[in-house]
Amino acid sequence: MVDIELLKVWSPKNPKQKIIKRVIALEGDFIKTLGYKNRYVRVPDGHLWIEGDHYGHSFDSNTFGPRVLLTWIFCLIFLIMLVLKLDDKIQWSWFLVFLPVWAFDTILLLMLIVKMAGRCKPGFDPRNGAENLKKRVWYLVAILLKLAFCLTLCAKLERLTDVWLSFVCVPLWALLIGAMVELGYSVFHFRRD
């Protein structure tokens, strides 16, 4: 168990809203839940368990499960390195500053590839996974577009290329357009059902 500390996170229910919760347990800890689907839970590696003060009325880990700690760590490291670089406290290459972003994206890519490769194993029933495969392909394309944007941005900031900034942003624009199409499809697809 940990000493109680407060954490401000984005609400999984409403991404525009921040919620303040208490950190109850870290990765590897066992926790007695207050209404989660399992009475006792071991907090998975890279996650933490958060709870609100109003039992039964709080939207917390008892509702949505453990939160991913790994994402927070990589974001924090990247933001610290970015601030140090922008304040001229470190003279590192932009490629090194973006290393936490690429490390996290590499982990996501490997996880995605492993899940997609699972479709190739014997006994897989393709009738149940066509929609899931489309989503995973979209996630793969999204990660690759983000990677392309970060690489071209770093090349531009390091003055390795003399490309206009508008061309540097093409992968980002493609990613945003794809995300809007995916969002629109999700919203209107569910309304038809």
Secondary structure as the mmCIF struct_conf table of DSSP 4:
data_model
#
loop_
_struct_conf.conf_type_id
_struct_conf.id
_struct_conf.beg_label_comp_id
_struct_conf.beg_label_asym_id
_struct_conf.beg_label_seq_id
_struct_conf.end_label_comp_id
_struct_conf.end_label_asym_id
_struct_conf.end_label_seq_id
STRN STRN1 GLU A 5 TRP A 10
BEND BEND1 PRO A 12 LYS A 13
TURN_TY1_P TURN_TY1_P1 PRO A 15 LYS A 16
STRN STRN2 LYS A 18 ALA A 25
TURN_TY1_P TURN_TY1_P2 GLU A 27 GLY A 28
STRN STRN3 PHE A 30 LYS A 32
BEND BEND2 LEU A 34 ARG A 39
STRN STRN4 TYR A 40 ARG A 42
HELX_LH_PP_P HELX_LH_PP_P1 VAL A 43 PRO A 44
TURN_TY1_P TURN_TY1_P3 ASP A 45 GLY A 46
STRN STRN5 HIS A 47 GLU A 51
BEND BEND3 ASP A 53 HIS A 54
TURN_TY1_P TURN_TY1_P4 TYR A 55 HIS A 57
BEND BEND4 ASP A 60 ASP A 60
HELX_RH_AL_P HELX_RH_AL_P1 SER A 61 PHE A 64
HELX_LH_PP_P HELX_LH_PP_P2 PRO A 66 PRO A 66
STRN STRN6 ARG A 67 VAL A 68
HELX_RH_AL_P HELX_RH_AL_P2 LEU A 69 LEU A 86
TURN_TY1_P TURN_TY1_P5 ASP A 87 ASP A 88
BEND BEND5 LYS A 89 LYS A 89
HELX_RH_AL_P HELX_RH_AL_P3 TRP A 94 VAL A 97
TURN_TY1_P TURN_TY1_P6 PHE A 98 PHE A 98
HELX_RH_AL_P HELX_RH_AL_P4 LEU A 99 ALA A 117
HELX_RH_3T_P HELX_RH_3T_P1 GLY A 118 CYS A 120
BEND BEND6 LYS A 121 LYS A 121
TURN_TY1_P TURN_TY1_P7 PRO A 122 GLY A 123
HELX_RH_3T_P HELX_RH_3T_P2 PRO A 126 ASN A 128
TURN_TY1_P TURN_TY1_P8 GLY A 129 GLY A 129
HELX_RH_AL_P HELX_RH_AL_P5 ALA A 130 LEU A 157
TURN_TY1_P TURN_TY1_P9 GLU A 158 ARG A 159
BEND BEND7 LEU A 160 LEU A 160
HELX_RH_AL_P HELX_RH_AL_P6 LEU A 165 VAL A 168
TURN_TY1_P TURN_TY1_P10 CYS A 169 CYS A 169
HELX_RH_AL_P HELX_RH_AL_P7 VAL A 170 ARG A 192
#
